Amino acid sequence: MTYDIAIIGGGMAGASLALALKDLPLSIVLVEAVPYASTQQPAFDARAIALAAGSQRILRTMGVWDAMAARGVTAIEHIHVSERGGFGTAHMEAAEEGVAALGYVAEGRIIGATLTAALAQCPNVELLCPAELTSLQVEDDGVEVQLVHAGAARRLRTRLLVAADGGRSTVREQIGARTWELGYGQTAVIATVTTDRAHGNTAYERFTDTGPLALLPCDPPVDTDQELSGRRWSLVWTVRDSQVDALLALSDEAFLQRLQQRFGYRAGRFLRSSGRQAYPLVLRFVREAASERVAFIGNAAHAIHPVAGQGFNLGLRDVAALAQVIAAAVARGEDIGRMQVLQGYARWRRPDYLRTAAFTDGLVRAYSNNLPPLKLARNVGLLALDTLPPLKHLLAYQSMGLVGHLPRLACGMKLQVTSDK
């Protein structure tokens, strides 16, 4: 079987790209290893995902935001930044930036249910699931792909192969794509917690000597018990690798006590915690976001520190940019898999990768040194941020994903079959 585009990986990035391309005259196959309804599906579990304001625009323009919001998302209207043991704080307000929300929080399963429901309405998208890539061969006029689909070997051919198969990308390994990688020696411990005080649509970023600790307002999905609505949070607690096992071994009561000690009482008193999961942290990029007939998006292209919640948002901008490059190539009658086309995508994405990596990595490293002069400078800087509106606006717009050369979808404009980029 021959397709115009084969997307390997049907998680959030891969499914989003298929939807972004749904109105183009292209045949698309989406290959996903784990059934969406399975409890083992890693992309669409109960973890909370931070969606920047720019990502909300992309999803709205793609036509899926209203359905997603109806299933349950939580707006972030205020952001509070502080350092444990310091005197400085900084605040960001949606009203000051002229937006309804600085961002939103949604569980992965909410995003997944919305995307898969929309995919079912796309006649030009074929879903192969469960299906696993076994090998591929890049040739001058296409890519030969070998799969195991529902237990049987299957072969397909495509003009363009898109790697959306996550941080352990098989596509990346198969073609020998070069990567740049740097470990942090840190792990993110993820949980859902509840407090005795309403969150007020406020997100907290608190820097500690072991790494940043974030609390994001995250109300229950609308199809679940709403008893905890307004008091439920997604916790991302960064700790040193050596501390992870001990933290995971704590009872819920001891875990909440430790969290209260580290975070303080700004959000109220912590009452309950869900089960905890741990994710080692790394900074990683493919050296080239595209090669002949292959493009990388999402976690297959990059991994960044979760501070400021930029990960999926960076991947969604990959989706919007690649979709626009493909649409322009279709308009010009060009082969969408040729390097002359794909290098436009790679060049476009590089500044965003570097800017976002510098932003997140810089925050982590700036708060990793506890020398008194540096700590004093950081806290003075946080106080100064509130008194320097231009700097605060720039930081807010970076966090919202509204800086740089934005794709049409991020500007609220639909893709057009046009030669204008």
Stockholm file with secondary structure:
# STOCKHOLM 1.0

chainA/1-421         MTYDIAIIGGGMAGASLALALKDLPLSIVLVEAVPYASTQQPAFDARAIALAAGSQRILRTMGVWDAMAARGVTAIEHIHVSERGGFGTAHMEAAEEGVAALGYVAEGRIIGATLTAALAQCPNVELLCPAELTSLQVEDDGVEVQLVHAGAARRLRTRLLVAADGGRSTVREQIGARTWELGYGQTAVIATVTTDRAHGNTAYERFTDTGPLALLPCDPPVDTDQELSGRRWSLVWTVRDSQVDALLALSDEAFLQRLQQRFGYRAGRFLRSSGRQAYPLVLRFVREAASERVAFIGNAAHAIHPVAGQGFNLGLRDVAALAQVIAAAVARGEDIGRMQVLQGYARWRRPDYLRTAAFTDGLVRAYSNNLPPLKLARNVGLLALDTLPPLKHLLAYQSMGLVGHLPRLACGMKLQVTSDK
#=GR chainA/1-421 SS CEEEEEEECCSHHHHHHHHHTTTSSCCEEEECSSCTTSTTCSTTSSCEEEEEHHHHHHHHHTTCHHHHHHHHCEEECEEEEEETTCSCEEEEEHHHHTSSCSEEEEEHHHHHHHHHHHHTTCTTEEEECSEEEEEEEEETTEEEEEEEETTEEEEEEEEEEEECCCTTCHHHHHHTCCEEEEEEEEEEEEEEEEESSCCTTEEEEEEETTEEEEEEECCCCTTSCCTTTTSEEEEEEEEEGGGHHHHHHSCHHHHHHHHHHHHCSTTCCEEEECCCEEEEEEEEEESCSEETTEEECGGGTEECCCGGGCHHHHHHHHHHHHHHHHHHHHHHTCCTTSHHHHHHHHHHHHHHHHHHHHHHHHHHHHTSCCCHHHHHHHHHHHHHHHHCHHHHHHHHHHHTTCSSSCCTGGGTCCCCSSSCC
#=GC SS_cons         CEEEEEEECCSHHHHHHHHHTTTSSCCEEEECSSCTTSTTCSTTSSCEEEEEHHHHHHHHHTTCHHHHHHHHCEEECEEEEEETTCSCEEEEEHHHHTSSCSEEEEEHHHHHHHHHHHHTTCTTEEEECSEEEEEEEEETTEEEEEEEETTEEEEEEEEEEEECCCTTCHHHHHHTCCEEEEEEEEEEEEEEEEESSCCTTEEEEEEETTEEEEEEECCCCTTSCCTTTTSEEEEEEEEEGGGHHHHHHSCHHHHHHHHHHHHCSTTCCEEEECCCEEEEEEEEEESCSEETTEEECGGGTEECCCGGGCHHHHHHHHHHHHHHHHHHHHHHTCCTTSHHHHHHHHHHHHHHHHHHHHHHHHHHHHTSCCCHHHHHHHHHHHHHHHHCHHHHHHHHHHHTTCSSSCCTGGGTCCCCSSSCC
//
